[in-house]
Amino acid sequence: MLTDFILSLPADWRDAASLFVALGDEQRQRILLSFPPGERLNVTQIAAASTLSRTAVSHHLKVLRGAGALQNEKIGKEVYFWIDKARITHTLQRVLDYVNNHT
């Protein structure tokens, strides 16, 4: 029975799982840490501050955005990204609440 539970991840944990996967990569952690508080950055700015190629940065940004860690907006020809603090906080708080209430 426990095996069935572990194999079928509850729907409300799927976003947490994707966020943890995204945050599990050191390059993506470095990208998130490169954002000054409240700032929006584009791919060129992030790549310039990184050892990664623009293509690699774009890939990591896609993963972070897909996991809900970043939001983005296209302005002219550039796409600007910023940290979705509210979503990250909400997801991590749900995990902490679970740990606090089920241990």
One Martini backbone bead per residue (centre of mass of N, CA, C, O) as a GRO file, in nm:
protein
  103
    1MET     BB    1   0.058   0.062  -0.022
    2LEU     BB    2   0.299   0.257  -0.003
    3THR     BB    3   0.394   0.213  -0.292
    4ASP     BB    4   0.145   0.336  -0.431
    5PHE     BB    5   0.180   0.618  -0.311
    6ILE     BB    6   0.464   0.677  -0.422
    7LEU     BB    7   0.390   0.628  -0.731
    8SER     BB    8   0.141   0.835  -0.666
    9LEU     BB    9   0.156   1.145  -0.710
   10PRO     BB   10   0.017   1.403  -0.602
   11ALA     BB   11  -0.106   1.670  -0.764
   12ASP     BB   12  -0.009   1.889  -0.538
   13TRP     BB   13   0.311   1.785  -0.598
   14ARG     BB   14   0.407   1.837  -0.893
   15ASP     BB   15   0.516   2.128  -0.869
   16ALA     BB   16   0.728   2.061  -0.658
   17ALA     BB   17   0.888   1.861  -0.823
   18SER     BB   18   0.968   2.058  -1.056
   19LEU     BB   19   1.111   2.259  -0.874
   20PHE     BB   20   1.326   2.066  -0.758
   21VAL     BB   21   1.452   1.996  -1.025
   22ALA     BB   22   1.530   2.283  -1.109
   23LEU     BB   23   1.696   2.340  -0.831
   24GLY     BB   24   1.909   2.089  -0.867
   25ASP     BB   25   2.067   2.281  -1.050
   26GLU     BB   26   2.346   2.476  -1.047
   27GLN     BB   27   2.294   2.663  -1.290
   28ARG     BB   28   2.009   2.750  -1.197
   29GLN     BB   29   2.099   2.868  -0.933
   30ARG     BB   30   2.283   3.085  -1.055
   31ILE     BB   31   2.066   3.230  -1.209
   32LEU     BB   32   1.890   3.311  -0.970
   33LEU     BB   33   2.133   3.460  -0.818
   34SER     BB   34   2.161   3.693  -1.051
   35PHE     BB   35   1.916   3.831  -0.930
   36PRO     BB   36   1.819   4.112  -0.843
   37PRO     BB   37   1.613   4.261  -0.652
   38GLY     BB   38   1.338   4.317  -0.868
   39GLU     BB   39   1.462   4.218  -1.130
   40ARG     BB   40   1.508   4.224  -1.485
   41LEU     BB   41   1.608   3.977  -1.727
   42ASN     BB   42   1.788   3.879  -1.998
   43VAL     BB   43   1.964   3.657  -2.174
   44THR     BB   44   2.210   3.836  -2.228
   45GLN     BB   45   2.264   3.915  -1.931
   46ILE     BB   46   2.297   3.628  -1.821
   47ALA     BB   47   2.522   3.530  -2.015
   48ALA     BB   48   2.733   3.754  -1.937
   49ALA     BB   49   2.733   3.632  -1.622
   50SER     BB   50   2.824   3.367  -1.767
   51THR     BB   51   2.961   3.048  -1.889
   52LEU     BB   52   2.726   3.030  -2.071
   53SER     BB   53   2.543   2.998  -2.324
   54ARG     BB   54   2.266   3.120  -2.464
   55THR     BB   55   2.137   2.843  -2.511
   56ALA     BB   56   2.171   2.734  -2.223
   57VAL     BB   57   2.018   2.958  -2.082
   58SER     BB   58   1.750   2.915  -2.227
   59HIS     BB   59   1.703   2.634  -2.121
   60HIS     BB   60   1.702   2.703  -1.815
   61LEU     BB   61   1.471   2.909  -1.833
   62LYS     BB   62   1.258   2.709  -1.928
   63VAL     BB   63   1.265   2.530  -1.677
   64LEU     BB   64   1.204   2.751  -1.465
   65ARG     BB   65   0.936   2.840  -1.592
   66GLY     BB   66   0.795   2.557  -1.590
   67ALA     BB   67   0.830   2.544  -1.259
   68GLY     BB   68   0.770   2.857  -1.149
   69ALA     BB   69   1.034   3.048  -1.091
   70LEU     BB   70   0.946   3.207  -1.351
   71GLN     BB   71   0.889   3.499  -1.530
   72ASN     BB   72   0.754   3.658  -1.835
   73GLU     BB   73   0.833   3.925  -2.088
   74LYS     BB   74   0.760   4.080  -2.385
   75ILE     BB   75   0.984   4.340  -2.519
   76GLY     BB   76   0.973   4.343  -2.815
   77LYS     BB   77   1.256   4.134  -2.871
   78GLU     BB   78   1.252   4.092  -2.566
   79VAL     BB   79   1.298   3.874  -2.283
   80TYR     BB   80   1.182   3.897  -1.956
   81PHE     BB   81   1.297   3.805  -1.631
   82TRP     BB   82   1.157   3.675  -1.315
   83ILE     BB   83   1.102   3.609  -0.998
   84ASP     BB   84   0.859   3.389  -0.843
   85LYS     BB   85   0.817   3.430  -0.525
   86ALA     BB   86   0.527   3.342  -0.460
   87ARG     BB   87   0.540   3.054  -0.582
   88ILE     BB   88   0.781   2.947  -0.429
   89THR     BB   89   0.674   2.999  -0.147
   90HIS     BB   90   0.415   2.832  -0.167
   91THR     BB   91   0.544   2.560  -0.231
   92LEU     BB   92   0.738   2.543   0.014
   93GLN     BB   93   0.519   2.576   0.231
   94ARG     BB   94   0.366   2.316   0.171
   95VAL     BB   95   0.599   2.132   0.244
   96LEU     BB   96   0.641   2.232   0.534
   97ASP     BB   97   0.358   2.170   0.633
   98TYR     BB   98   0.375   1.870   0.590
   99VAL     BB   99   0.615   1.813   0.769
  100ASN     BB  100   0.494   1.940   1.033
  101ASN     BB  101   0.214   1.748   1.016
  102HIS     BB  102   0.385   1.444   0.943
  103THR     BB  103   0.607   1.395   1.208
   0.00000   0.00000   0.00000
